Amino acid sequence: MITILRKELADYLNSARFLILLVLVLLISAVALYATFKGIRGTTIEAFVFLKLFTTEPSGVPFAFLFSFVNFVALFFIPLIGIVLGFDAINRERSSGTLSRILTQPVYRDSVINGKFLAGIVILTIMMTTAILLVSGYGLRMLGVPPTAEEIIRLFFYLVFIIVYGAFWIGLSILFSVLFRSLATSLLSSIAIWIFFSFGIFILAIATAETPETMQLLLWLSPNWLFGQATVALLQPTVRTLGMLTEAQVSYMIPNPLSLSQSMLLIWPHVTGLVSLTAICFAISYVLFMRQEIRAS
């Protein structure tokens, strides 16, 4: 598996898609810093100032919620990276005839799919670590306020959640790469699922708002919603509960920030759900790949 991992990493690092994604990382970091500058300027923030670099929305901008770092990463960037890294992982090798040649070597079949999956996660980790460090470094110079130990730990857990969330999209795109021989079909199927989880499932949830149980079940099936909820509670410690609340319930809450342990306890079900969806998605692609017949072309 290590050999396959090294090969895939070399292919990714020497490809044009890696350079394009790296440019997108720089652009997202710049947009996040601009949003922070426009949102924080002229406001009074007493606690967790450093985390505002990632959650602040610019004021006076249409669709401002899309320009914060966490929202853009959750809705667009991570799904895009996962799809780009995995949609042609298997069918590209199959169509070019290299897959059958690889398997004629002393290489186990599971090493192929595991190596490709891990290579995608490594590339994702490199890109998102770079983005977080860029925003943190330039944001520190802009704010002049160093992060506290708790803020650093919260950002570390945020990076871990990003990797798990990205692993879901990598696993999903690899699944379609196993199912379909056509690269275009694999790519379009992955994009269709991304659109559904990003927008379609929320429309269905709103349509079933009269039955809260059905609405909650639909939302819990969306990795986008699970990751978004976990991010909100992790990077905004003043959030004391997740889900829909009435005005009466909100009025009884004390607006004090939660400790790190309390925030982790609050988001633990969401993190568990996200990990479960990721494991299920990759397990299906793993089983299908292990059972497929691969012939030399």
N, C-alpha and C positions, 0 to 999 in steps of 0.2 A: 504493500500500500504506500509506503514511503516513496518508492520509485514513481508511482503514478502521481502522487501528490507533488513531487518535485517537477515532473513533466508538465502538469497542469499549471502550476505556478509560473513556470518559465513561459508557457504559451500565453497566459494572461498578461504577464508583465511586459512581454514583447509585442503585444497586440495593440491595434489602434483603439479598441474599445476601452482599454485601461486608461489611455491618455485622455479620451473623451470624458470618462467618468471622473478622472482626476481634475479636469477643468471644471466640471460641474461641482465638485467639492469646493473648489476655490470660489466659484460664483455663489454657492449657497452660504459659505462663510461670510462673504462680503455682504450679502443681502441680510443675513442675521445681524451683523454689526450695524448696518444702516438702520434696521428696524429697532434695534436697541437704542441707538442714538436718537432716533425720532420719538421713541416711546418714553424713555427715561428722562430726557431733557426737560427740565422745569418741574419735575415731580419730586416728591419727598418719599424716599424708601428707607426704612429704618433697619430691617433685618433681611438676611438672605439676598443681599444686593447682587452677588456674583451669579446666582441662579437666574436672575432676571435677564442675563445675557441670552439665555436660551428660550425664555418664555414670553418676553415682551413683544407686543404687537405695535407697529408704527401707528401713530395717530394721524387722522386726516387722510388716510389712504383707503380706497375702495377694496373690499375683501381683505381687510388688514389681517385677519386671522391666518391667512395663508402665508404671510410673510414672516411669521415667527419661526425660529429654528425647529422647534419640536413639532409643530403642525406640518410644516413642509416635509420634514423627514418622514413623519408617520404616513402622510397621505400619498406622497409622490416618490421621494428619493429612494427609500429602502425598497419598496416594491419594484422600482425601476432597476436598481442594482441586482436584486435577486433574479428578476426575469432575464436580464441581459447575461448574467453569469451562468444561467442554467438551461435556457430554452433549447440550446443546441448541444448539450453536453454528451448525449448518447447518439441521437440520430445523425449528427454531423460525422461522428466516427463510423457509424454504420453505412451511411451513403458513400463515404470516401473509401470504404473497404478496409480501414485501419483497425476497426474493432475486432474483426475475426483474426487479423494478424497478431494483435496484442494477446488475444486469448490462446493462440497457439504457443505462446511463450510460457515459461513457468510462472504465470501470474494467475492468481485466483480471480474468479469473476467478481466476487464481492469487493475485492481490492480496487477494481476499476470504479465502481459507483461510489464507494466510500472515499476514494482519493479525490474524485471530482467534487463531491459534496464538501469535503474538508477544504479543498483548494478555494472554492467559492467563499467559504466562511472566512478564510485567512485574508483574501482580498477585501472582503467587506469590512473586516476588522481594521485593516490598514487604512482604508478610506475614511471610516467614521472616526477612528482615533485621530487622524490628521485633521478632520473637520473640527472636532471638539477642541483639540489643542490650538488650532488657529483662532477660533472664536475666543477661547480662554486667554490666549496670549495677548491678542490685540484688545480684547475687552478689558483686561487688567490695566493696560496702558491708558485706555480711554476713561475708565472709572477711577483708577487710582486706589482701588480698595482690594486688598488681597483676599482670596477665598479662605473661609474657615475650614477646619478639619472635617466638619460635618458636610459642608458643601462639596468638598472633594470626594468624600465617600458616596454622596448622593449622585454625583456625576459618574463615578465609577460604576455604580449599579445601573445607571441609565445606559451606559455603554454596553453592559452585559445584556440588558433587556433588548437593546438594538440588535445585538448579535443573534439573540434567540428569535426575534421578530424577522430579521433578514434570513435566518435559516429556514423559516417557514416558506418564504417566497422562493428561495433557492430549491428547496425540496419540491415545491409545487411545480416549478418550471422543469426540473429534472423528471418529474412524473410525466408531464406531457411530452417531454423529449423521449421517454421510454415508450409511451403509448403511440405516438405518431412518427412516421418516417419523414414527413415533410417538415422542413424548418419553419415555413410560413404558418402551417397549421398549429404547430407547437407554440409559436410566438403569439398568434392571435388568440389561442385558447387561454394562455397565461394572462394576456391583457384583458380578456373578457372576464375572467375570475377576479382580477384586480378591480375592474370597474364595478363589478357586482358587490364585492366586499367594501369598497370605498363609498359607494352611493346607493346601489340597488337595495342592499339589505336594510339600510336606514329608511328607505322609502317604504319597504314592507313593514318595518317596525312601526312607523308612523301610521300606516294603514290599519294595523292591528292594535292601535293604542287603547281600544276599548277593552281588550283582554290583556292586562299587564303581564300575565304569565307567558303568553305567546310572544309578546314583545321582548321580554327579558331573554327568552330562549333564543330568539333570532339574534339578538345582540351578542349573546355569549358565544355564538358560532362564528362571529367575525373577529379575526385576528387584529384588524385595524382598530376596532372598538376596545378590545382587551389591552392592546398596547397603548392606545391613547389614554385610557383611564388610569393605567399604571403610571404613565408619564406625568399626568396631571398631579396625582397625589405625591409622587416622588420629588418633582422639581418645584412644586408649590406647597410647602409645608403647612400653609394656612388652610388648605383643603382638609376638612375633618371627616368627610364622608363622600361616597360615590353613589351615583344614581339620581333618580328624580326625587326631589323634596318639595314639600309644601312651604308656603311662606311662614306658617306657624312653626314648623320644625326648624327652619333656618333662624327664626327670631330667638329660639332658646339656646342656640349654639354660642359658645364663647369663642371669639375670634383670635384664639391663641394658636401659634404654630405647633404642629405635632413634632414629637421627637422622631429620630430616624427609625427606631424600633417600632413605634406606633404607626408610622407611615408604611413600613414594610408589612406589618400585620394587616393593614387596611387593604393593600394591593396584592396580598398573597394569593387569594383566589384567582385574580386576573392573571398573575404570572403563571400559576399552575395550569390554568386553561390554555394559555399561549404555548407553554412547553408541551402540553398534551397534543394540541393541534399540529405542532411542528413534528413531533415524534410520529403521529399517525400518518401524516403526509409523506414523510420520508420512508416509513415502513412499507407503505403501499408501493411506492416506486421501487424499493429494494426487492420486495417479493416478486413483483412483475418482471423486473430485470433478470432475476435469478432463474425464472421459469421460461423466459423467452428462448426461442430457438434462433441461433445466430449462425448463418452460413456464410462461407466465403463468396464474395461477389466476383 
